[in-house]
Amino acid sequence: MKVLLLKDPKDKDSGPDPYIAELGLYSFEATLIPVLSFEFVSLESLFEKLSHPECYGGLVFTSPRALEAIKICLKENSKNDAWSKSLKQRWNTKPAYVVGKATSSLVEEIGLTPQGEKSGNAEKLAEYICSREKPNSSALLFPCGALKREVLPTVLKEKGIPLESLTVYQTTQHTDLQESLSSYFSQQGIPASVVFFSPSGVKFCLQHIQKLSGDFINHIKFAAIGPTTAEAMKAAGIPVSCTAESPTPQDLAAGIQKALHVQNC
């Protein structure tokens, strides 16, 4: 059975995409279609703030894209030298809070030690941070996207925990999205399951999928990578057949297998 994953492929340098590999273990034929494009902004401002760890109580990351912004900064030799020689060690005396495994692994790549990776979503990460941070302490630096949800900032504000947000990327629709979706449906037909990985993915893809599926849309089992995406799907009128227990390839594959197995009984 075919599964359509509405997400960016993993970096080519790091081997096969883990979602395709995991779904393959269940004999699903998975295909990725990139949905989003990202424009990185305020990178000089980002590095300026990273250059002063003494001003902050720690870091917060809820998106792999925020780490990509830092990695772009560190491509400059002078900035990479400053990071390697002192900044990395100084930041490692402070917590680097992350929302999940993908973000966690990228934090490790830049030499920091992640905390909170089992949270899985912004709500649980906010609770985790509140359990470890004291009110009115030094602000946590939060590099984020222009479309960030306000759940985490709101919870921390209510608890008196300072958070300094900095927009480091903007999200737009991938230029090839419509063409890629049309090509997939014409060549491979209606997939057994379609997986959304973000509320933005719902916003950019749903209309195209409805048009391409026609009356067969009711045959598709729609899956969400997490509760935030599931909420966006429900708000858009999509029946959610499964939500991954945590945002990992293993939990998503197991959820899809269960949803499709019930369908086949």
N, C-alpha and C positions, 0 to 999 in steps of 0.2 A: 504493500500500500504506500501511496505517496504522501509526503508531508512537506508543506511549504513553510519555510522559516523566514519571517520578515525581519531580517537582521543583517548587519554587516558581517562579512566573512572574517575569520580570525586572520591575524597577520600571516602572510605567506611564509615568513621565515620560521614560524613556530609550529610547523606541522599541520596535519589535517584539523579542520574545525571540530572541536569536541562534541558539539551538538549533533553533527552529521555522523560522527563515529559512534556515539552512544545510541542514536536511533537505529543505526545499522545493526547493532546487536539484537534489536527486536525485529529485524528484517524489514524495517521501514526504509523507503527510498527518499531521502531528504534532499531538498534543494534550498539554497540560500538566495534571497534577493535583497540587495542593499536598499534600504528605505530612506536613510537620512544622509545628509551631507553636513559637515561641520566647518565653521569658520572660526579660527582662533583669534581672540582679541585681547588687548590689555596685557600682552606678555611682558612688556618692560615693567609695568606696574606690578605684575605677579612676581617677577624676580626681585624687584626692589623690596617687596614684603618678605620674600623668602630669605633675603639677605639680613633680616633683622629678627632672628628667632627669639631674641630677648624681649621682644614686644608682645609675644604671643604665648598662650598656654598650651598650644598644640595645633594640630591640623585635622580637618574633617573632609573626607572624600565620599561622595555618594555617586560618582560617575567615573568610569574609566577615562572619559574624555578629559577630565580635569588633570589626570596624570599625564595624558598625552601632551597637554599644554606645558607641563613642567618639563617633560622630556624634550620638547621642541626648544625650550629655553636652554636646556643643558647641552644642546648641540653646538652652541658657541663655546669655543675652547676656553675663553677667559671665565665664562660662567661655570663651565664644567669643572675647571680647576678650583674655583672658589668653593663649589659644592663639595668636591672630593676632599679638599684640604681641611675645611673647618665646618662649613654649614651643615653638612650631613650629620656629623657627630653631635653638633649642638642641637639639631632638631631631634636626634635620637634620645635626648634626655627628656623629651616631651611625647605625649601620646599622638599617634596618627590613627584617628578613628576611620573605619571603612565600613561600607554597607554590605559587602559580599565578597565572594572568592575572586571574582574577576578583578575587582578594584584592589583587593588585598595583594594579589600577585604582582600587580603593577607598582604598588607601593614598595614591595620587596625589591623590585627591579631597580628602583632609584636609591636603594640602600637603607630604607627605613623599616621599622618594625610595626606592622599593622595590629590594630586592636578592634574587636567588635565584628569580625567578619561573619559570624554566625547570625547576625541580626537579620539580614535578608531584605529589609525595607527600611525606609526613613523613620517610620514610627518607632520601630523596635530599636533602631540605632539611637534615636533621641532619648529613649528610656535608658539605654546603656550609658550614654554620655552623662545623663543626669545622675546616675547612680555613682559616678566616679568623679565628677567635677563639683567644686564648691561654688555657690553663688558669689557674684562680684569678684571673681578671680580674673586673671588676664584673659583677653578675648581669644577664642579659637578662630584660626584663619580657615575660611571655607571657600576655596576656588570652586566655581559652579557654572552651570549653563544659564542662559537667559530665560529658559523655560522651567527653571527649578520649581518644585512644589514648595509651598510655604509651611508644610507640616513640621519639619525639623527646626527651622528658625523660630516658629511660633512656640513650640514646646520648650525650647531652651530659653526663650524670652520670658515665658511664664515662670520658669524656675530661677530666673535671675542670672542665667549663665550667658555671658557676653559672646556674641558670634559676629565676626566681621566677614561678610560675603563679598566676593569679587567675581564678577562675570568674566570668564576666560574663554567661553565659546558660545556661538550662536547656532541654532539648529534650523536647517531648511530641508525641503524635500530633495532627494537625490534626483539628479537631472535625468537619469535613465529609468526611473521607477515605472512610469506608465508603459514604456516600451517593453521593459523586462517582464512585467506582469502579463501583458498581452501575448508575448512570445511564449511564456510558460504555459498559459491556459490553452493556447492553440496547439502547442506541441505535445504537452503532457496530459491535457484534460483537467478534469475537476479533481483536486487532491482530496484525500480522505480527511486530512486535518490541515488547518492553517494556524500558525502560531504567531501571536503578536508579542513584541518584546518591549514596547513602550506606548504610552498614550499618544505620542507623536506619530507612531506607526499606524495606530487606529485612525487618526485624523487624516493622514496622507493616503492610506491604502483602501479604506473601506469602500468608498464610492466606486473605485475601479473594480474591486473584487465582486461587488454586487452586480455590476454591469456585465462582467465577464462570466459570472456563474449563472446568471439568469434564474430560472426556476430550480436549478440544481443546488442553489445555495443552502437549502434546507438539509442537504445530504452531507454538508461539511461539518466536522466537529471543530469548533474554534477553541483554541487553548491560549492561556495567558502565562507569561513568565513569572508573574507575581500579582499581589492584590491590587496594586495601584493601576496596573494595566487592565486587570479584570474589571475594575470600577469604570475605567474609561470605555471599555467594550460594552458593559451593561448600559451606560449612559447613552451610547450610540445605538442601542437596540440589538446588540449582538448576543445571542445565547452563549454563555461560557460553559463549555463542556468539561474543562478541567483547568485548574490553576496549580502550577508547580508548588509543592510544599516549601521549597526553597529555590532560589534562582540558579539551579545547577543543571547540567545536561542529564544527570542521572534522575533527578526528580521529575524533570519535564518528560523524559522518555517514559518513565514509569506511569506518569499521569495520562499520557496519550495512549499508551498501551491499554490502560484500564478503561478509558473512555471509548476506545474503538472496539475493545473486547465486548463491552456491554452492548454496543450497537450491533455486533454480529450475533449475539445470543438469540 
